[in-house]
Amino acid sequence: MRRFVLLLPLLVLLAPELAAQRIFQRKRPDLIPLEGQVKRIGWFFAPGVTWTHTRLKNEEEEMYRSGDTVYNATYDPGGRIGLYLEAGATWYTRDPVIVDYFDLGLAYKNLRGKESYESTLLRGDSVASFTGDGKFAERFITLSANANKFIQTGNYQFVQLSLGVNADYRVGSDYEHTGDPVLNQHAFPPDLVTQLHFKLGYGFKLTGKLFVIPTLETPVFSVVPEDQGFGQLQWFSSDYRPIIFSVRFLFLRPRNGFDCPPPIKHNEFKKSKTYKPDSYHP
């Protein structure tokens, strides 16, 4: 008994460390098998939609001043939904400590938005009021590359963090606007847009070969054109932030002679249920 009393403080001190060791020893299954079961090159496709996000509050702006002539305007930009479709190849790393996989994709990206405005032109003692509105629709072919990291939240669930670059080449556009493009200082992205972007997704491994990853993407910096605020682009007289929501279907390719077993779904009721012989009587 005396020895136990002497050892008790030591056990209390060691208990948290022992518990932590037990927790870390419960290794979750690898999302991507690392023992040569799958080929290092895979593929994916990702349908989705785009949205051009704008500011939440509008303020009157002075757009032009010369002598006694002043032009003030209040712009009201808005987003519209567009189509997005991407497909490409993946490359899985051997030691996924920092990056689990890289991908290279080719996409069709449709960015759409609208803008209305109210303005006044003051010239001496006279005042003239104007209103107008417009819409735009851009069609791009996009080449993108990403580095992707999984953070597991369950045996077959994970957060995906991605950092990448995209190059968008305009293949078509439609612009409609009733305003004066000079006084309203209209501007548009160039034919080639190059940006850095960030993606956040939450994914599931549904079978041994298939991942499904709903993902949000937005640019964080524009290389071309010159950045106007964390990846925003200007259409007409307002800035817009492209946002892409897509669902990535990611496919593994098993090697010959190997198979990727599907995720095991345990039935907790069956696991907790105990069977007693017929001869047992409480």
C-alpha positions in Angstrom: 0.0 0.0 0.0 2.8 2.3 0.9 4.5 1.7 -2.5 1.2 2.5 -4.3 0.9 5.8 -2.4 4.4 6.7 -3.4 3.8 5.8 -7.0 0.4 7.6 -7.2 1.9 11.1 -7.9 4.0 9.6 -10.7 1.0 7.9 -12.3 -1.0 11.2 -12.2 1.9 13.0 -13.9 2.3 10.3 -16.6 -1.5 9.7 -17.2 -2.0 12.6 -19.7 1.1 11.6 -21.7 0.0 7.9 -21.8 -3.5 8.9 -23.0 -2.0 11.2 -25.7 0.2 8.4 -26.9 -2.9 6.1 -27.2 -4.8 8.8 -29.1 -2.0 9.3 -31.6 -1.5 5.5 -32.0 -5.1 5.3 -33.4 -4.0 5.9 -37.0 -6.7 6.7 -39.4 -6.7 4.8 -42.7 -4.8 6.5 -45.5 -7.2 8.3 -47.9 -4.8 7.6 -50.8 -3.0 4.2 -50.3 0.7 4.6 -50.0 1.9 1.0 -50.4 1.8 1.0 -54.2 -1.8 0.0 -54.6 -2.7 2.9 -56.9 -1.0 4.6 -59.8 0.5 8.0 -59.1 -1.4 9.5 -62.0 -5.2 9.9 -61.7 -7.9 12.1 -63.1 -10.9 14.2 -62.2 -13.8 16.2 -63.5 -15.6 19.1 -61.7 -18.9 20.6 -62.9 -20.0 23.8 -61.1 -21.3 27.4 -61.3 -19.7 30.8 -61.0 -20.8 34.0 -59.2 -19.4 37.5 -59.4 -19.5 38.9 -55.9 -19.6 42.6 -55.4 -19.6 45.2 -52.5 -22.5 45.3 -50.1 -22.7 49.1 -49.8 -22.8 51.7 -52.5 -21.6 55.3 -52.2 -21.7 58.3 -54.5 -18.4 58.9 -56.3 -17.0 61.9 -58.1 -16.0 60.6 -61.5 -15.1 63.8 -63.3 -14.3 67.5 -62.5 -13.2 70.3 -64.8 -13.7 73.9 -63.8 -17.4 74.3 -62.9 -18.4 70.9 -64.3 -18.7 68.0 -61.9 -20.0 64.5 -62.7 -21.1 62.3 -59.7 -22.4 58.8 -59.9 -23.6 56.0 -57.7 -23.0 52.5 -59.1 -25.0 49.4 -58.0 -23.2 46.3 -59.2 -24.7 42.8 -58.9 -23.6 39.2 -59.6 -25.1 36.6 -62.0 -24.7 32.9 -62.1 -22.5 31.3 -64.8 -21.4 27.9 -65.9 -18.2 26.1 -65.0 -16.9 22.8 -66.2 -13.4 21.4 -65.5 -11.4 18.2 -66.1 -7.8 17.2 -65.7 -5.1 15.0 -64.3 -3.8 14.4 -60.8 -0.4 13.4 -59.5 -0.2 11.8 -56.0 2.9 12.4 -53.9 4.8 9.5 -52.2 5.1 11.3 -48.8 2.0 13.5 -48.3 3.4 15.5 -45.4 2.9 18.9 -47.0 1.1 18.2 -50.3 -1.1 15.1 -50.9 -1.5 15.7 -54.7 -1.0 18.1 -57.5 -3.5 18.7 -60.3 -3.5 20.3 -63.8 -6.9 21.1 -65.2 -8.6 22.7 -68.3 -11.9 24.4 -67.7 -14.7 26.4 -69.4 -15.5 29.4 -67.2 -18.5 31.8 -67.7 -18.4 35.0 -65.7 -21.6 37.1 -65.7 -22.7 40.3 -63.9 -24.7 43.5 -64.0 -24.5 47.1 -63.1 -27.0 50.0 -62.8 -26.3 53.6 -61.9 -27.7 57.0 -61.0 -25.7 60.2 -61.8 -25.8 64.0 -61.9 -23.9 66.4 -64.1 -23.5 69.8 -62.6 -22.4 72.6 -64.9 -22.6 76.1 -63.3 -26.2 76.5 -62.1 -27.6 73.7 -64.2 -28.1 70.1 -63.1 -28.8 67.1 -65.3 -29.7 63.6 -64.0 -29.0 60.3 -65.7 -29.7 56.6 -65.1 -28.6 53.5 -66.8 -27.9 49.8 -66.5 -25.9 47.1 -68.2 -24.9 43.4 -68.2 -21.8 41.5 -69.1 -21.0 37.9 -69.9 -17.5 36.6 -70.4 -16.4 33.2 -71.7 -13.0 31.9 -70.8 -10.9 28.8 -71.4 -8.9 28.3 -68.2 -5.7 26.4 -67.5 -5.1 25.9 -63.8 -2.6 24.1 -61.5 -3.0 23.4 -57.8 -1.2 21.9 -54.8 -3.7 20.2 -52.6 -3.6 19.1 -48.9 -6.0 16.8 -47.0 -6.8 17.4 -43.3 -8.7 14.4 -42.1 -11.7 15.0 -39.9 -12.8 11.3 -39.9 -11.7 8.0 -41.4 -13.2 9.0 -44.8 -13.9 12.7 -44.5 -11.5 15.6 -44.9 -11.0 19.3 -45.4 -9.1 20.1 -48.6 -6.9 23.2 -48.8 -5.6 24.2 -52.3 -3.3 26.9 -53.5 -2.9 27.4 -57.3 -2.6 29.6 -60.3 -5.0 30.1 -63.2 -4.6 31.6 -66.7 -7.9 32.6 -68.4 -8.1 33.3 -72.1 -11.2 35.1 -73.4 -13.0 33.2 -76.2 -16.1 35.4 -76.2 -18.0 38.2 -74.5 -21.2 40.1 -74.5 -21.6 43.7 -73.1 -24.8 45.8 -72.9 -24.8 49.2 -71.2 -26.8 52.4 -71.6 -24.3 54.6 -69.8 -21.6 56.9 -71.2 -18.4 54.8 -71.2 -16.1 57.9 -70.9 -17.8 59.7 -67.9 -18.5 56.4 -66.2 -14.9 55.2 -66.7 -15.7 51.8 -68.1 -13.0 49.2 -68.0 -12.8 45.4 -68.7 -10.3 42.6 -68.0 -7.8 41.9 -70.8 -8.0 38.9 -73.1 -5.6 37.0 -70.9 -6.1 37.0 -67.1 -3.5 35.4 -64.8 -4.2 35.0 -61.1 -3.3 33.2 -57.9 -6.3 31.5 -56.2 -7.3 29.6 -53.1 -9.7 26.7 -52.8 -11.5 25.3 -49.7 -13.3 22.0 -49.9 -14.9 19.4 -47.7 -14.6 15.9 -49.2 -15.7 12.3 -48.8 -14.2 9.1 -49.9 -17.3 7.2 -51.2 -15.5 4.1 -52.5 -12.0 2.7 -52.7 -11.5 4.6 -56.0 -13.8 7.7 -55.8 -13.6 11.0 -53.9 -16.4 13.6 -54.0 -15.2 17.1 -52.9 -17.5 20.2 -52.9 -15.2 23.2 -53.3 -15.2 27.0 -53.2 -12.6 28.9 -55.2 -11.7 32.6 -55.4 -8.7 34.5 -56.7 -6.5 36.2 -54.1 -4.1 38.1 -56.3 -4.1 39.2 -60.0 -0.8 39.2 -61.9 -2.5 40.3 -65.2 -4.2 42.8 -65.0 -2.6 44.6 -62.1 -4.3 43.6 -58.8 -7.1 45.9 -57.7 -7.8 44.3 -54.4 -7.2 40.6 -53.6 -8.0 39.3 -57.0 -11.0 41.5 -57.9 -11.6 42.4 -61.6 -13.3 45.5 -63.1 -16.3 45.4 -65.4 -17.9 48.7 -66.4 -17.4 51.0 -63.4 -17.4 48.4 -60.6 -15.1 45.7 -59.2 -16.2 42.1 -59.0 -14.8 39.0 -57.2 -15.2 35.8 -59.2 -16.3 32.9 -57.0 -16.5 29.3 -58.2 -18.5 26.5 -56.6 -17.7 23.1 -58.0 -18.0 19.5 -57.1 -14.8 17.6 -57.8 -15.1 13.9 -58.7 -11.6 12.5 -58.0 -10.6 9.0 -59.3 -7.8 6.7 -58.2 -6.4 4.1 -60.6 -5.5 0.8 -59.0 -2.4 -1.0 -60.2 -2.6 -4.4 -61.8 -2.9 -7.0 -59.0 -4.1 -4.5 -56.4 -7.5 -3.4 -55.3 -8.7 -0.4 -53.3 -11.1 -1.8 -50.7 -14.1 0.4 -50.1 -14.6 2.3 -46.9 -16.0 0.1 -44.1 -19.2 1.4 -42.6 -19.5 -0.1 -39.2 -22.9 -0.8 -37.7 -22.6 0.5 -34.2 -25.7 -1.4 -33.0 -24.3 -4.7 -34.2 -20.9 -3.9 -32.6 -22.5 -3.2 -29.2 -24.9 -6.1 -29.4 -23.9 -9.2 -27.4 -25.2 -12.7 -27.9 -25.9 -15.0 -25.0 -26.3 -18.8 -25.1 -29.9 -20.2 -24.9 -29.0 -21.6 -21.5 -28.4 -18.1 -20.1 -31.1 -16.9 -17.7 -30.7 -13.5 -15.8 
